Amino acid sequence: MFKDFKNKTALITGAASGLGLEFSKKAASLGMHLLLIDVHEDRLKQASQEIESVYKQTGIRIKYFSVDVSNCSEMESVSQEIFKHHPTPNLVINNAGISGGGLIWEHTSQDWERVLGVNLMGVINGVRLFTPLMLKAAKLDPAWRGHIVNTASMAGLLTPPNMGIYNVSKHGVMALTETLFQDLALVTEQISASVLCPYFVPTSINQSFYDSTGVNAGPEKSVTQSQLIGKQMLDKAVNSGKVSAAEIAAVVFEAVENNQFYIFSHPHALENVRERMVAILDNKQPPDPFAKRPQIGLELKSALRA
Ligand SMILES: NC(=O)c1ccc[n+]([C@@H]2O[C@H](COP(=O)([O-])OP(=O)(O)OC[C@H]3O[C@@H](n4cnc5c(N)ncnc54)[C@H](O)[C@@H]3O)[C@@H](O)[C@H]2O)c1
């Protein structure tokens, strides 16, 4: 089990904002050296300078890489650089992600490539490139310990309507991480894995809905009515989130210490997962996602049918 964080190294993707930034601060506060990855160079540089200014007395080292996690060759170059010049990360948090929504048949092939590229391929790249480095370090030193956390979502365990592109990407992260856990257990006791399933948390995630920043952009296209509605609903849900990214970071580090696999930010939302599982076992249709709040369902239907 991963017990002592001090002087170990954490690699965190999506480190410039929201959850990733809070994971980075938490890791620094525990005395970990940081390898930070984000596609937004300016924000990443700023985040790393901020963390450095707070923790410079402690002697932690911070290195940042401005990289798109969905880009296989950029990620391969980073992993090579880390292999050659940095300590192998003991903690890898594959967290970078973007939002997306709208009726599932309305997305273009570029939308699918963009959202699955960041949310799923980004995590795949982290797992396929850093796990072998970690296994190598574990083999060389029986005392070496490592842990991989992948950020999925409650949308990886549920199928809320009008956000299918995101649901598909996060169900992929769930399957990937459960299998990673099983595969690691076949070959080592020194490295394990967890999956983080946040519900709505106030971060900048809604800003990536149509890729307003341009960094993950596909070709320009018009936005559909269902996508506009999806964005408004996401804005409202994210902005009214009651659990902060910093609180979730604390929960994640505690879970890593306890080798806890499933990490939930809002355990009350699990009742919806139970209902979905029961429907599967009883061979029933997927449960009504608006059963407890029918007014929201009615409003969504009438907006989409207008
Ligand atoms: N905030 C929520 O309500 C919520 C809920 C469930 C899951 N999540 C997941 O949490 C993770 C973190 O999101 P957040 O809420 O902190 O959002 P955020 O937008 O505040 O942070 C995401 C970070 O990922 C970076 N990023 C985006 N595309 C990238 C790419 N191609 N390569 C490298 N970095 C990239 C962004 O620049 C940003 O710094 C995501 O995987 C998201 O899907 C968030």
The ligand as an SDF file (V2000), in Angstrom:
LIG
                    3D

 44 48  0  0  0  0  0  0  0  0999 V2000
  -16.2090   19.3540  -12.5650 N   0  0  0  0  0  0  0  0  0  0  0  0
  -17.0840   18.3880  -12.6280 C   0  0  0  0  0  0  0  0  0  0  0  0
  -18.2920   18.5920  -12.3380 O   0  0  0  0  0  0  0  0  0  0  0  0
  -16.6640   17.0030  -13.0380 C   0  0  0  0  0  0  0  0  0  0  0  0
  -17.5640   15.9540  -12.8290 C   0  0  0  0  0  0  0  0  0  0  0  0
  -17.1850   14.6800  -13.2040 C   0  0  0  0  0  0  0  0  0  0  0  0
  -15.9310   14.4560  -13.7550 C   0  0  0  0  0  0  0  0  0  0  0  0
  -15.0770   15.4930  -13.9480 N   0  0  0  0  0  0  0  0  0  0  0  0
  -13.7930   15.2050  -14.5690 C   0  0  0  0  0  0  0  0  0  0  0  0
  -12.7610   15.7710  -13.7900 O   0  0  0  0  0  0  0  0  0  0  0  0
  -11.6070   15.9770  -14.6250 C   0  0  0  0  0  0  0  0  0  0  0  0
  -11.0420   17.3550  -14.3480 C   0  0  0  0  0  0  0  0  0  0  0  0
  -11.9730   18.3340  -14.8020 O   0  0  0  0  0  0  0  0  0  0  0  0
  -12.2530   19.6990  -14.0220 P   0  0  0  0  0  0  0  0  0  0  0  0
  -13.6560   19.6300  -13.5530 O   0  0  0  0  0  0  0  0  0  0  0  0
  -11.1630   19.9590  -13.0720 O   0  0  0  0  0  0  0  0  0  0  0  0
  -12.2440   20.7180  -15.2700 O   0  0  0  0  0  0  0  0  0  0  0  0
  -11.2700   21.9270  -15.6270 P   0  0  0  0  0  0  0  0  0  0  0  0
  -11.6960   22.3640  -16.9970 O   0  0  0  0  0  0  0  0  0  0  0  0
  -11.2670   22.9270  -14.5410 O   0  0  0  0  0  0  0  0  0  0  0  0
   -9.8300   21.2360  -15.7140 O   0  0  0  0  0  0  0  0  0  0  0  0
   -9.4890   20.3580  -16.7670 C   0  0  0  0  0  0  0  0  0  0  0  0
   -8.0460   20.5990  -17.1650 C   0  0  0  0  0  0  0  0  0  0  0  0
   -7.7250   19.6620  -18.2140 O   0  0  0  0  0  0  0  0  0  0  0  0
   -6.9720   20.3840  -19.1900 C   0  0  0  0  0  0  0  0  0  0  0  0
   -7.0970   19.7410  -20.5030 N   0  0  0  0  0  0  0  0  0  0  0  0
   -8.1750   19.7710  -21.3360 C   0  0  0  0  0  0  0  0  0  0  0  0
   -7.8830   19.1320  -22.4730 N   0  0  0  0  0  0  0  0  0  0  0  0
   -6.5970   18.7100  -22.3610 C   0  0  0  0  0  0  0  0  0  0  0  0
   -5.7340   18.0100  -23.2300 C   0  0  0  0  0  0  0  0  0  0  0  0
   -6.1280   17.6350  -24.4550 N   0  0  0  0  0  0  0  0  0  0  0  0
   -4.4850   17.7110  -22.7990 N   0  0  0  0  0  0  0  0  0  0  0  0
   -4.0500   18.1250  -21.5730 C   0  0  0  0  0  0  0  0  0  0  0  0
   -4.8320   18.8120  -20.7150 N   0  0  0  0  0  0  0  0  0  0  0  0
   -6.0790   19.1050  -21.1120 C   0  0  0  0  0  0  0  0  0  0  0  0
   -7.5830   21.7730  -19.2060 C   0  0  0  0  0  0  0  0  0  0  0  0
   -6.7070   22.7230  -19.8160 O   0  0  0  0  0  0  0  0  0  0  0  0
   -7.8340   22.0150  -17.7310 C   0  0  0  0  0  0  0  0  0  0  0  0
   -6.7060   22.6080  -17.1250 O   0  0  0  0  0  0  0  0  0  0  0  0
  -12.0980   15.7590  -16.0560 C   0  0  0  0  0  0  0  0  0  0  0  0
  -11.6850   14.4890  -16.4930 O   0  0  0  0  0  0  0  0  0  0  0  0
  -13.5990   15.8250  -15.9360 C   0  0  0  0  0  0  0  0  0  0  0  0
  -14.2440   15.0930  -16.9490 O   0  0  0  0  0  0  0  0  0  0  0  0
  -15.4060   16.7680  -13.5970 C   0  0  0  0  0  0  0  0  0  0  0  0
  1  2  1  0
  2  3  2  0
  2  4  1  0
  4  5  1  0
  4 44  2  0
  5  6  2  0
  6  7  1  0
  7  8  2  0
  8  9  1  0
  8 44  1  0
  9 10  1  0
  9 42  1  0
 10 11  1  0
 11 12  1  0
 11 40  1  0
 12 13  1  0
 13 14  1  0
 14 15  2  0
 14 16  1  0
 14 17  1  0
 17 18  1  0
 18 19  2  0
 18 20  1  0
 18 21  1  0
 21 22  1  0
 22 23  1  0
 23 24  1  0
 23 38  1  0
 24 25  1  0
 25 26  1  0
 25 36  1  0
 26 27  1  0
 26 35  1  0
 27 28  2  0
 28 29  1  0
 29 30  1  0
 29 35  2  0
 30 31  1  0
 30 32  2  0
 32 33  1  0
 33 34  2  0
 34 35  1  0
 36 37  1  0
 36 38  1  0
 38 39  1  0
 40 41  1  0
 40 42  1  0
 42 43  1  0
M  CHG  2   8   1  16  -1
M  END
$$$$
